[in-house]
Amino acid sequence: MLKMSGEALASPSAAEAIDGAVVERLAGDIVSACQELPLELAIVVGGGNIWRGTTGAAEGIDRATSDTMGMLGTVINALALQSAIERLGQPTRVLSAIHMQEVAEPYIRRRAVRHLEKGRVVIFAAGMGNPYFTTDTSAALRAAEIGAAMLLKGTHSGVDGVYSADPKLDATAERLDTVSFMEVVRRDLRVMDLTAVTFCKDNGLPVLVFDLLAEGALRRALAGEEIGTLIR
C-alpha cells in the first residue's frame, strides 16, 4: 500500500493544485514498478493540495462538512492519477468510500482484492467516508483490509525518512534507519497521525517512510531496497 500526500501532486513553483508533469512522473514510476516487479499495488492519495478539513474548520466551516470537502478533493486527485497511469498502459481502478458511481466504483473490500489479483492498480479515494479521520489512517485501514505486506508512506517535502527531530529546524537531527512504533509515540516523532501509528502497531503492519519525489525512490521502496526509515 502506497500512501502519498495530495501536496505531492501539486506544483512547487506555481499556484496549480495539480501539476501535470509531477503526476506524469509519479505515474511513470508506478507503471515501471508494476511491470518489472512481482507485486500488487494499492494507493491512497490525500487531498491537501485542494482542501484540508482542519483548515476549513479553523475558518469557521463545520468540521464534518470541511472534512467531507477534503474527501472530495482526494477523489479529484485519484482520478488525475488514474488517468496518468492508464495513459501508460496500466489498468487502474478508483474505489471511493463515498458513492459516486458516475466517476468511481464504490469501495467493496472483495472487489478491491479481486482487482489487485487481476493486476490492476487500485486507488482508494474519499478516505473512509467519515469525517475526523486523516488519509494516513485511511491508508492504514485499507492496507489491513486487503492484507498488504507493508504501508509505504511517501513524503513530499524532501525529508527522506524519520529523524530524531525536525531536520528543517535542527541541523543536528539524525535520520533513523529503523524505529519502533512505541518509540514514535514516546518521542512524538510525528511521522503520521497517532491513530494511524497505533493502528499499524496493533495490526502488525510495518511502515516505510521515504521521499516519494526523490529520483528512483519509489521503485527502490517497492523493490524492498534499503531506503528511508522502517517503522515496526
N, C-alpha and C positions, 0 to 999 in steps of 0.2 A: 504494500500500500504506500503510495507516494502522496504526501501532503505538501502542497505548495500554496503559498500565500497569494492573495489577489494582487498585492503590490508587485509581485514578481513579473506580472504581465504588463505592468504599466511602464511608460517611458520615463527614464530618469531625468530627461532633459526637456520635456515638453509637458503640456497640460493634458494630453490624451490619457484617458483611463486605461486604454488597451493599446499597446504598441505592437503593431502587426509584425515587425521584424523580430521582436523578442519572442512572440508566440510562435513564429515560424521556426526559430532556432530551437526552442524547447520541444516543439513537435518533432523536429528532425532528430533530436537526441532520443526522444521516446520511441520513435519508429525504428531507429537503428538498433536500440537495445532489444526491442521486441523481436526483431528479425534475426539478431545474432545470438541472443541468449535464451536458454530454456526457462522461460518464466511466464507467469500470468500477472498482468499489471492492472491494478485499480488505482484511481486517482481521486483525491478530494482537493478541490481548489477553493480558496477563500474568496471574499468579496470586498476586501478592504480598499481596493483601488476605486471602487464605485461608491460604497456606503459602509459605514461602521455603526452598528447598533448603539454602542456606548456613546459615540459622538453625537448622534441624533438625540439620545436621551438627555445628554448634557445641555442640548439646545432647546429642551422643552417638549420634545416629541415623546409620547408614551413609549416606555422601554419595549414592551411587547410589539408594538407597531414598528418601532425603529428596527428591532431585530428581524422582523419579517421583511422589511425593506432590504436589509443586508442579505437575507437568504435569497431574495430575488436577484440581487447582484451576483451571487455565486452561480446562478443559472446562466446569466449572460456570459460570465467567464467560461463556464463549462461548454457552452455552445461555440464560443470562439475557439477554444482549444480543440474541440471535436472536429470542427471544420478544417483546421490546420492539419490535424493528424490524418484525417481521411483524404485530404488532397495528396498526401504522400503514400496513399495506398493501404493504410492500416485500418481495418474495420473497427469502429468505435461506437459505443452506446452511452448516452447520457441517461441516468436514472435519477429522478427527482423525488425528494421526500414530500414536496408539495405537488399535488396533482395538476398537471398542465399538459394534457395528452396531445395537444397540437404540436408541442415542441420537444417533449421528452417522455420517456417511459416512466411509469410510476415505480418507486422503489419496492421491489419484492426480492427478498434475500435469495430464494432459489433461482429466480430469473437472473440475478446478478452472477451467481455462481455458474450458471449454465453459459452465460455469455463468455465468462472467463475461460471455461473449458473449451469453448469453440474458438479460442484465440483472439477474442475481441478485447480491446482496451475498454474498461468500464470507468466512466467518470460519474462520481456521486455528487449531486447538486442539492442545494437548498438545505444543507446541514442535516439535522434530524427532523426538521419540520417544526421544531419547538423553539420559542424564544429563550433567552438567558443561557444558551449553550454556545460555545465557540466552535469554529470548524476544526480546531485541534481535537476537541472532544468527539466531534462527529467522525473524524478520521479514525480515532482510536476505536470507537464503537463499530464502525463499518469493517475495520480490519479484523476485529474479533469475530464479527458475524460471518465473514467469508472465509475465516480460517487462514488469514495472511500470516506468513512466516515472520514478517518484520514491518514496522512502520518507519518509513523514511521521511524525516522532517526536513524539507529543503528551505534554507534561509535565503533571503534576497538582499541582505544589507552588507555583504562582503565578509560577514563573520562565518568562519568555516568550521564551527563546532561549538562545544560548551567550554566556557572559560571560567576561571576562578573568580573573575569579576568582569565588569563590562569593559572589553578591550578598547572601546572607543573613548572611555573616560579614564581608564587606568592602564598606563603603559607597562606596568609590571604584571598584568593579568596573564595567566598561563593557560594554554589550551589543554584540556583533559582528554586523553585518548579513550578512557573508559571511566564511567562513574555509575554508581548505583542509584536506583530511584529514591531510596531513603536519603542519600546524600544530596540529591537535587532538592528534595523537600527541606531538609535540615538547613542547607546553606542558602535556600531561596534563590537558586540559580536562574529561575525564570526562563527556562528553555521553552516551555509551553504552559498552558494554564494548569493549575493544580488538579482540577478534576480529571483532565486527560492523563496527567502523570500518575495519579493514584489508580486510575482505571487500567492503565498499561501494567502497572505493578501487580495489581490484583489478578490480572488475566495472563501474566507471564508473557507479555508482548514486548520484545526488545524494540528500542527506538534508536535510529541512527540520525544524528544531526549533522548536516553538511551544507556547504554553499552551493545552492542549486544553480546559480548563474556562472560559476567558475567553469572554464573550458574543460569539457570531458568529465566533469564531476558526476553528472547524473549516471552516465554509463558505468563509471567506476563503482558508484554506490550500488547500482543494480547488479553488477557482476560480483559483489561481495568483497571487493578490494578494501584494503585498509584506508579509510578516509574519514574525516570528521571525528565525531565522538559517539561512541556506543554507550547507550544507557540500558542497563539490565539489572 
